[in-house]
């Protein structure tokens, strides 16, 4: 309450009926203005009293937090009793009952078809050196974190690019020389009959050396592919056809590992401008990852759907899932949770999608399976026609 209203109330006994009416109208206008300001804020605001009952919740708070049993933004129950999410309710119960102060605590809210990352701060309301309630400030940081992750991935790819030339000369060329000389040694020993009784063992050791050289060479080739600029041969193509071809190619292997493949492809999907070779590599890598995440078998679903000016593709498995820490690093070079993984497969997927001016995200949790969501721009004939006329 402003100083004006305090002074007015102290003299209200001297007011006429008309002056009281004007004061009430002015106070109502002031309250309405304050509510309008609060409801216009993009961040959520909650105000609780000493007993932790909700006194005020602006529109953004009601949108961001799952709240129930509200009447005019107020509640006759403590805040945690009107939040159906157990984890969030437990958080507020602990903080409010202990009158603690929390700054920028991150929490995740999941629902059907959406995932929000919130930053929550809780501050005590103090009046005349006494705590009279709590103020909760909620900020939606989903897009902010997403931008930070994308920037981090871009920086990682940029730093790898500076190493590419050195890797090509310092590793790939010596590996080629080692491979050639191993083969020459095998031929010389075999020609001179110097194997003797240990011939089988020597052959075994040579084979191991050759296999390891080949494995290192593949890692170097993948690395160079990840950092070199791509030259895409873009053509108008049907994503559904590409997915179907990849599915037929790998279906037998999936069945051997008790993985059932389900295709949910929208027949009305518009075409996209893509490089078919690279796009097949994307789907093959994602399917291989899904297979590895379901060692005991499971369901792999690949779905396509139009979404405005984009095409959306979902590759979802019922596997072991990915924890929150790994989820933030999933597209980073050389990050892998697999014992024999190189950590470059998803980096290549990310790079290819970005080169196609698309985007890729992942939604997962431990024991909940994983869903990779890809969006690619629709092939728009009117834009191509404009480009043709300008030439």
C-alpha positions in Angstrom: 0.0 0.0 0.0 1.4 3.4 -1.0 1.9 6.3 1.4 -1.0 8.1 -0.2 -3.5 5.3 0.8 -2.0 5.0 4.3 -2.6 8.7 4.9 -6.0 8.5 3.4 -7.0 5.6 5.7 -5.8 7.5 8.7 -8.3 10.3 7.9 -11.1 8.2 6.6 -13.4 9.2 9.4 -13.4 12.7 8.1 -14.3 11.7 4.5 -17.7 12.2 3.0 -19.5 9.3 1.3 -18.4 10.6 -2.1 -14.8 10.9 -1.0 -14.9 7.3 0.3 -16.3 6.1 -3.0 -13.6 7.9 -4.9 -10.9 6.4 -2.7 -12.3 2.9 -3.2 -12.4 3.4 -7.0 -8.8 4.7 -7.0 -7.6 1.8 -4.9 -9.4 -0.7 -7.2 -7.8 0.9 -10.2 -4.4 0.6 -8.5 -4.9 -3.1 -7.7 -6.0 -3.7 -11.3 -3.0 -2.0 -12.6 -0.7 -4.1 -10.4 -2.5 -7.3 -11.4 -2.0 -6.3 -15.1 1.7 -5.7 -14.6 2.1 -9.0 -12.8 0.1 -11.0 -15.4 2.2 -9.3 -18.2 5.5 -10.6 -16.8 7.0 -13.5 -18.7 8.2 -15.0 -15.5 6.0 -16.6 -12.8 5.3 -15.0 -9.5 3.8 -16.8 -6.4 3.2 -15.1 -3.1 2.5 -17.2 0.0 1.5 -16.2 3.6 3.1 -17.3 6.8 1.2 -20.6 6.7 2.4 -21.1 3.1 -1.1 -20.7 1.7 -1.0 -19.2 -1.8 -2.2 -15.6 -1.9 -1.3 -14.7 -5.5 -0.3 -16.5 -8.7 0.2 -14.6 -11.9 -0.6 -16.0 -15.3 2.9 -17.2 -16.1 3.1 -19.1 -12.8 -0.1 -20.9 -13.5 1.2 -21.7 -17.0 4.6 -22.9 -16.0 3.7 -24.8 -12.8 1.1 -27.6 -12.5 -1.3 -25.9 -10.0 -4.7 -27.2 -9.0 -7.6 -26.1 -6.7 -7.1 -22.4 -7.4 -9.8 -19.9 -6.9 -8.9 -16.4 -8.1 -5.2 -17.2 -7.7 -5.6 -18.2 -4.0 -5.7 -21.5 -2.2 -6.9 -22.8 1.2 -4.1 -25.4 1.2 -0.3 -25.0 1.5 1.4 -24.5 -1.8 2.8 -28.1 -2.0 -0.7 -29.5 -1.6 -1.9 -27.9 -4.8 1.1 -29.2 -6.9 0.3 -32.6 -8.3 4.0 -33.3 -9.2 5.5 -35.2 -6.3 9.1 -34.0 -6.8 8.2 -30.3 -7.1 5.8 -30.6 -4.2 8.5 -32.1 -2.0 10.9 -29.3 -3.0 8.5 -26.6 -1.9 7.5 -28.3 1.3 11.1 -28.6 2.4 12.1 -25.1 1.4 9.0 -23.3 2.8 8.7 -25.1 6.1 12.3 -24.4 6.9 12.0 -20.7 5.7 15.0 -21.3 3.4 16.2 -19.0 0.7 16.9 -20.7 -2.7 18.4 -19.0 -5.8 18.0 -20.4 -9.3 17.2 -24.0 -8.5 16.7 -25.9 -11.8 13.9 -28.4 -12.1 12.3 -30.2 -15.0 8.6 -30.6 -15.8 7.6 -33.2 -18.3 4.2 -33.8 -19.9 2.7 -35.3 -23.0 4.6 -33.7 -25.9 6.4 -31.1 -23.9 9.4 -30.7 -21.5 10.2 -27.5 -19.5 13.3 -26.6 -17.7 12.5 -24.1 -14.9 14.7 -21.9 -12.7 13.0 -21.4 -9.3 14.0 -18.9 -6.6 12.4 -18.6 -3.2 12.8 -15.5 -1.0 11.2 -14.8 2.4 8.9 -11.8 2.6 10.1 -9.6 5.5 8.0 -6.8 7.1 9.2 -5.0 10.2 12.0 -7.5 10.7 9.5 -10.4 10.7 8.9 -13.1 8.0 5.4 -12.6 6.8 5.4 -15.1 3.9 7.4 -16.2 0.8 8.0 -15.0 -2.7 8.6 -17.6 -5.4 10.1 -16.5 -8.7 9.9 -18.9 -11.7 11.7 -18.5 -15.0 11.4 -20.7 -18.1 15.0 -21.4 -19.1 14.2 -24.2 -21.6 15.2 -22.2 -24.7 18.1 -20.5 -22.9 19.7 -23.8 -22.0 19.0 -25.2 -25.4 20.9 -22.2 -27.0 23.8 -22.7 -24.6 24.0 -26.4 -25.5 23.9 -25.6 -29.2 26.6 -22.9 -28.8 28.8 -25.3 -26.8 28.4 -28.0 -29.5 29.3 -25.5 -32.2 32.4 -24.4 -30.3 33.4 -28.1 -29.9 33.1 -28.7 -33.6 35.0 -25.5 -34.4 37.9 -26.5 -32.1 38.0 -30.0 -33.7 38.4 -28.4 -37.1 41.7 -26.8 -36.2 43.1 -30.2 -35.3 42.0 -31.9 -38.5 45.0 -31.2 -40.7 47.4 -32.2 -38.0 45.6 -35.5 -37.4 45.6 -36.3 -41.1 49.4 -36.0 -41.3 50.4 -37.1 -37.8 48.2 -40.2 -37.5 46.6 -41.3 -40.8 49.8 -41.4 -42.8 51.9 -43.4 -40.3 49.0 -45.8 -39.8 49.1 -46.5 -43.6 52.8 -47.1 -43.4 52.5 -49.5 -40.5 49.8 -51.5 -42.2 51.8 -51.9 -45.4 55.0 -53.0 -43.5 53.0 -55.5 -41.4 51.8 -57.1 -44.6 55.4 -57.1 -46.1 56.7 -58.8 -42.9 54.1 -61.5 -43.2 55.0 -62.2 -46.8 58.7 -62.3 -46.1 58.4 -64.6 -43.1 56.0 -66.9 -45.1 58.3 -66.9 -48.1 61.4 -67.8 -46.2 59.7 -70.5 -44.2 60.6 -68.9 -40.9 57.3 -69.6 -39.1 58.4 -73.0 -37.7 56.2 -74.5 -35.0 55.0 -71.1 -33.9 53.5 -70.2 -37.3 49.9 -70.3 -36.0 50.7 -67.9 -33.1 52.6 -65.5 -35.3 49.8 -65.4 -37.8 47.4 -64.7 -34.9 49.5 -61.8 -33.7 49.8 -60.3 -37.1 46.1 -60.5 -37.6 45.5 -58.7 -34.3 47.9 -56.0 -35.3 46.2 -55.6 -38.7 42.8 -55.4 -37.1 43.9 -52.7 -34.6 45.5 -50.7 -37.4 42.3 -50.9 -39.4 40.2 -49.9 -36.3 42.5 -46.8 -35.6 42.2 -45.9 -39.3 38.4 -46.0 -39.2 38.4 -43.7 -36.1 40.7 -41.2 -37.9 38.5 -41.3 -41.0 35.4 -40.7 -38.8 37.1 -37.8 -37.1 38.1 -36.2 -40.3 34.6 -36.6 -41.6 33.2 -34.9 -38.5 35.4 -31.8 -38.9 35.7 -31.3 -42.6 33.2 -29.0 -44.4 30.5 -31.1 -46.2 29.7 -30.8 -49.8 26.0 -31.6 -50.0 24.3 -32.7 -53.2 20.8 -31.6 -52.4 17.9 -33.1 -54.2 14.2 -33.1 -53.7 13.5 -36.4 -51.9 10.9 -38.2 -49.9 12.0 -38.8 -46.3 9.6 -41.7 -45.9 11.3 -43.6 -48.8 14.8 -43.1 -47.3 13.6 -44.3 -43.9 11.9 -47.3 -45.5 15.1 -48.3 -47.3 17.2 -48.0 -44.1 14.6 -50.1 -42.3 14.6 -52.9 -44.8 18.4 -52.9 -44.7 18.7 -53.3 -41.0 15.4 -55.1 -40.1 16.9 -58.6 -40.1 19.7 -57.5 -37.7 17.1 -55.9 -35.4 15.0 -59.0 -35.4 18.0 -61.1 -34.4 18.4 -58.9 -31.4 14.7 -59.1 -30.5 14.1 -55.5 -31.5 10.7 -54.8 -33.1 10.7 -52.0 -35.7 7.5 -49.9 -36.1 7.2 -47.3 -38.9 4.6 -44.6 -38.5 5.1 -42.6 -41.7 2.7 -39.8 -42.7 1.7 -40.4 -46.3 1.1 -36.7 -46.9 4.6 -35.7 -45.9 6.0 -33.0 -48.2 9.4 -33.5 -49.9 12.6 -32.0 -48.6 15.9 -30.9 -50.1 18.4 -33.4 -48.8 21.5 -35.4 -49.6 20.3 -38.9 -49.5 23.6 -40.5 -48.7 24.1 -38.4 -45.6 20.5 -38.7 -44.5 20.7 -42.5 -44.7 23.8 -42.3 -42.5 21.8 -40.2 -39.9 19.0 -42.8 -39.6 21.4 -45.7 -39.7 23.4 -44.2 -36.8 20.3 -43.5 -34.8 18.9 -47.0 -35.3 22.3 -48.5 -34.3 22.3 -46.4 -31.1 18.7 -47.5 -30.3 19.7 -51.2 -30.8 22.6 -50.8 -28.5 20.3 -49.2 -25.9 18.0 -52.3 -25.9 20.3 -55.3 -25.2 17.4 -57.4 -24.2 15.2 -56.3 -27.0 12.4 -53.8 -27.2 10.4 -51.5 -29.5 11.9 -49.0 -32.0 9.5 -46.5 -33.5 10.3 -44.2 -36.4 7.6 -41.7 -37.1 7.3 -38.8 -39.5 4.8 -35.9 -39.6 4.5 -32.4 -41.2 4.8 -29.5 -38.8 4.2 -26.1 -40.4 7.2 -25.3 -42.6 9.1 -28.2 -41.2 9.2 -32.0 -41.4 9.5 -33.8 -38.0 11.0 -37.2 -37.6 11.0 -39.1 -34.3 13.3 -42.1 -33.6 12.2 -43.5 -30.2 13.3 -46.6 -28.4 12.2 -48.4 -25.2 15.8 -48.9 -24.0 17.8 -48.0 -20.9 17.5 -44.3 -21.4 20.1 -41.5 -20.7 20.7 -39.7 -17.5 20.6 -35.9 -17.2 24.4 -35.5 -17.1 24.9 -37.6 -20.3 22.0 -35.9 -22.0 23.8 -32.6 -22.0 26.9 -34.1 -23.6 25.2 -36.5 -26.0 26.3 -34.7 -29.2 29.8 -33.8 -28.0 32.7 -35.3 -29.9 34.2 -38.4 -28.2 31.5 -38.6 -25.5 30.2 -42.1 -25.4 28.6 -44.4 -22.8 29.3 -47.5 -24.8 32.4 -49.6 -24.1 33.5 -49.9 -27.7 32.0 -46.6 -29.0 34.1 -43.9 -30.6 31.9 -41.1 -29.5 31.6 -39.7 -33.0 28.4 -41.3 -34.3 26.0 -38.7 -32.8 28.4 -35.9 -33.5 28.2 -36.9 -37.2 24.4 -37.0 -36.9 24.3 -33.5 -35.4 26.7 -32.1 -38.1 24.7 -33.6 -41.0 21.3 -32.3 -39.7 22.8 -28.8 -39.1 24.3 -28.8 -42.6 20.8 -29.5 -43.9 19.6 -26.4 -41.9 17.7 -28.6 -39.6 17.7 -29.2 -35.9 17.9 -32.3 -33.6 17.0 -32.7 -29.9 16.8 -35.6 -27.6 14.4 -36.4 -24.8 15.3 -39.2 -22.4 15.6 -40.3 -18.8 17.1 -43.3 -17.1 14.8 -46.3 -17.6 12.4 -44.3 -19.8 13.8 -44.9 -23.3 15.1 -42.3 -25.7 13.4 -40.1 -28.3 15.5 -38.3 -30.9 13.5 -35.5 -32.6 14.7 -34.2 -36.0 13.2 -31.2 -37.9 14.1 -30.5 -41.5 12.8 -27.6 -43.6 10.1 -28.4 -46.2 11.1 -28.1 -49.8 9.2 -25.0 -50.9 8.8 -24.7 -54.6 7.8 -21.1 -54.5 11.2 -20.2 -53.0 13.1 -22.2 -55.6 11.0 -20.4 -58.3 12.0 -17.0 -57.0 15.7 -18.1 -57.0 15.4 -19.2 -60.6 13.9 -15.9 -61.8 16.6 -13.9 -60.1 19.4 -15.7 -62.0 
